[in-house]
Amino acid sequence: MTAFAYTLIVLLVITSVLLTMLVLLHRGKGGGMSSMFGGGVSSSLAGSSVAEKNLDRYTLLVGIIWFACIVGLGLWLKIVQNGGA
């Protein structure tokens, strides 16, 4: 059961770093860091570019995985405190 917790902790650290990088890549009001990697080249009045939409999808996916790790660790700690493991 301890390997499960270590796996979740490693996954949590990896997704935390990825989530931080993905959020920093988003284009904000001032252009953001995404303009450094070609995100600012194609700007339209109606919507986002394909790169920005994919960046949104990846950020959402990593955020869901991060949230699942937090919930999993919380449940594991609750089980361990009650003497189940």
Secondary structure, 3 states (H helix, E strand, C coil): CHHHHHHHHHHHHHHHHHHHHHHHHCCCCCCCHHHHHCCCCCCCCCCCCHHHHHHHHHHHHHHHHHHHHHHHHHHHHHHHHCCCC
